[in-house]
C-alpha cells in the first residue's frame, strides 16, 4: 500500500478511567506501521502531551518520520442558541491544534473549562470556543457528538447542514463502535448505523467538508478490551462486559470496516482525508525546549550586592583573597 492512514481520534490512559494505553505505545505502533502522523485527543485534558513529545523524539532517533497532532476531545455545550446550559448534557467535540496559536488557544480552553465551567466534566461553551477559534481544527467526534445526535433524532437536512458547517472535518466510525445502540434499542440494526454514516458522507460532499474515518481508539489491541472492561466495571457501568472494538486499527482494517461505502469512497475517508487534515497541522512541540527561569529585573545585581555587603561585615573590607 502506497499511503497509510492517520488516526485523528485517540484516547490514552490520560483519559481518566477510560483509556488504558500509554501514548508512547500508540506512537510506536503508528510509527512501525508507517503512519505519517497520529493525534492525541484525550477527554478534556492535555496531560499526555509531555510523554508524546518524548516518544516522538525517541521515535525519530530510530528513523521514523512521524508527527503528533496535539488536541483533545472536548465536552461541549452550546450557550449561544440556548443560554440555559449549566446542567445540560454536553456533546463531544474533537479539537486539534493546527499551529502554535491554536496550541495556545487549546491550553486556554482547557484551563478555562476546569476553572469556570466544570460540572462533573470540564465544559467548553460555544461562546468561549469562538473567542479562541484561531488555529484550531474542529471535528464532529463520535456518537456523542452534536451532528451524530441530530442525525439520530431525525433532524431536517437543512439543520444537519447548519450543524455541519461549524466543523472543519466530519467523523465517521466503524459500526462496532456504535453497536451499543442496537442493544439499547436506539436503532433497528447495522443497516441503520451504515445509513447514519452515509448521511455524514453526503453532508461532507454537499458542503465540501472532508469526512474522516476515525477509530475513537481507547486501547492498542483488541484483547486490551478486558482491561477497559475492568475499569468500567469499577465505575458501575452495567454494560462494562460488552466492550466495543475501540482498538487501534491498521489502514487495511479500517478500509475493510468502511467497504460498504465502496472502494473509492472508503479510501477517501480512511486515507486521503485523514492525511489531508494532518497535512494542515504544523509539526510542533507542545512544550518549549530549554530552561526558562524567571527574569526578575535587577535581582542578580541586588543579590550580588547583598552577598558582598554581608561578606564585608563578616570578613572585613577589603575582603581577604580567599573569600
N, C-alpha and C positions, 0 to 999 in steps of 0.2 A: 504494500500500500504506500503510495507516494506521500500522503499527508495524514497526520494524526489529528485527532480532535483536541479540544480544550475543555476541561471541566470547569464550569463557571459557578458551581454551587456546591461547596464542601463545608461540612461541619466537623471540626476537630474535637478533641476531648475538652477543649476550652468552651464548647457549648455545654454548659453545666448540666450534668445528669442526662445527657442526650447523645452527644458524640462520644466515641470510645477510642479513637485512633489519634496518634500524635501527628502534628503537621509534618514533621520530619519524614515519617513513614509514607505519607501521601506524596510528598515531593520526590522522594527517592523512587517510588513506584512510577510516577508520571515521567520522571527523567529516564528510567530504564525502558519505558515503553516508547520513548521518543516524542512525547508530547511537548509542544513548544512552550506551553505555559500552564499554570494551574491557579485557580482562585482560592482564597481563604475567606469564607463568609459565615463566621460563627454568629450565633444568636445574640445580637445586641451588644457585642463586645469585640475587642481587638487584641486580646491577650496573647493570641498565638503569633502575632507579628514578629516579636524578637526572635523566637525559635525559628520561624520561617526564614528570616534574614540569615541566620547562622546556617540553616540547612542548605539554602541556595548557595552560600559561599563554599560550603564543602562539596556540593554537587558540581560546581563549576571547576573546582580543583581536580575533580575526577573526569573532567572533559565533557560534562553535559551542558548544553546550552538551553537552559530553561529559565523562565522568569515567573515570579509570583505576582498575581493580580490581587492587590490588597483591598478588602472590602468587608462587608458583614451582611447578614440578613436581619433587617430591622423589624421591630414591631411598630406598625404604622397606623395612625388614626387621622382621619380627615376632619380637621377643625374648621375648614373653610366652608364646606357645604353644610356642616352640622356643628354648631358651637358646643352642644352638649356632648362632649367627647370623653369626659373624665372617666367614666366606667364602661365605655363601650369596648367590645372585644376587638383587639387590634388585628389588622391584616398583616401579612408578611410582605416584605419588600426587599429585593436584593439591591445592594449598593456596592459599586466598585469605584475606587478612586482612579481617575484617568491620568492625573498628573499631581504635582506637589500641592497645587492649590486645592485640588479635590481631597488629597490626603489630609490637609489641614482642616478642611470643612468636615470631613468624616470624623476626625478627632473631636471637633467642636460639637457635633451632633451627639456623639457618644457621651461626652461629658454632660451636656445639657439634659439629655434624656434620663440620665441617672440622678441628676441633682434636682430637676424641676418637674418631671412628669413620670416618675417611677410609680407604678401601681402593679405590683407583683412582677411586672416586666418593665424595662426601660423603654418608654414610648416616644416615638418621634412624630410630631404633628406636621400636617401639610404646610402650614404657615412657616414653621421653623425650617423645614426642608427646603422650601422655596428661597428662603433667605441665604441658604448655604448650598445652593444647587450647582454653583460653578465647579467645573472639574469633576463632576460625578456622572456615572452612568447608572441608570436605574433599570432593573429587571423586574418582571411581573411575579416572580417567585413561584411557589408551589400551589397546592390545592387550597392553602390558607391565604392565598393572595387575592387581592381585590378583583382582578379580572376573572380568575377561575371561579370565584364565588358568584360573580354576576352571571357567568355562563350557566352555572348550575341552577341559578334562580330563574333562568329563562328570560333575562332582561332583553329588551328590544335591541336590534342591530345597531341603531344609532347610538344608544347608550354604551354598548360594548366598544364602539369606535371611539367615543369620547374618553372612556376609561383608558383604552389602549394608547392614545396619543400622549399620555403622561409619561410613558416608558420609552427607554432607548432600545430595549430588546424585550421580546416576549418569550416566555419559557414554556416548554412542554416537557413532560417527564414520562418515563416508562410506565406502562399500565400497572405493573406490580406495585408501584409507589402508592397508587390510589385504590387498590383492591379493597381497602377497609370500607370504602363507600358501598361496595356490593354487600359486604357482611352486615353493614348497618342499615341497609335498605335505602340508601340515598340514591342509588342508580340501579337500573334493571339488570345490567350485565356489562361485560367487557366492551361490547359494541358501543354502548353509550359513552364509556370512557374514551374510546377511539374518536367518537364524534366530538367530544369536548376538545380534544387536541386538534382535530381537523378544523374546528371553528377558530381556534387560535391561529392556525396556519393561514386560514382565509383572511383573518383580520390583518395579519402581517403583510400578506400580498396586496390587499386593498390600500393599506396605509403606508406601504413601503417601510415597514419596521421589521428588522431582522428577527426571525423566530429561531431560537436556540434550544436544542435538546440538552437538558441538564439532568443530573442524577439525584440532586438533593442528597448527596452522599453523607452517611453518618459513620461508616466503618469501612475498613480496607477490603476485606474478603467476605464472601457470603457466610462463611462459618462464624464470623465475628458477631453475627446477629444474636448469638446466645449471650454474649457479654452485655449487649444493649438490652436484651430481654431482662436480665438480672437488674440492671439499673432502673428500668421502668417498673418492674415488679416492686422494687423498694419504694417507689412513689405511688403505689397502689393503683396502677393502671390496670383496668380489668382485662384489656386485650394485650397485655405485655408479651404473652407467649406467641402471639400472631404477628411476627415481625415482617414488615415489608422488605423487599430486597434492595436496601439502600447502600449497597456496596459500590466500590469504585470500579466502573466498567471500562473495559478496553474499547477502542474505536469499533472493532468488529462486533462486540457485544451490543454496543449502542446502536449500530446500524441495523442489527437484527431486531432490536426492540422496536424500531420505527419502520420496519419493512412494509407495514401496511400503508404507509404514505406513498409507496412507490420508490424505486431505487434512486431516481434523480432527486426527489424531494428529501428523502432520508439523508442522502449525502449532503444536501444543502444545509439542513438543520443541525446535523450531527457534526460535520467537519467544517464546511465553508463559513457558516455564520458564526460559529464559536471562535474560529480563528479571526474572523472579521472584527469581532468585539475585542479580542485580545490584542490585535494589532493597533487598536486605538489607544491602548494604555501604555504609558511610559514604563520603561524598566527602571525602577527606582527603589531606594532603600527607605523603609518606614521610619528608621531612626538614624540621625546623622552619625557618621563615623568620627571618632575623636573624643577628646576630653573637653568639656565645656564648663569649666569652673566659672563662678560669677566674677565679674569685674566691678569692683566697688570703688570707683573714683581713685582717690589718692591713698587708699587703705595700705598699700605696700610701703609708701613713704612714711605714713603715720606709724606703722608697726616698727619700721627700722628706727625711727626717732625714739619711740618708747623704749625699745631694747637698748639703744645706745645710751639713753639717759639713765636707765636703771643700772646698766653695767658701770657707768661712771660713778654712780652712788656707791656701788659695791666695791669697785677696784681702783677708783681714783681716775683723775683726768689729767694728763692723757692716760689712756688705757695701757696696761702693760702689754708687751709684744705678744705674749702667749694667749691673750684674750681674744 
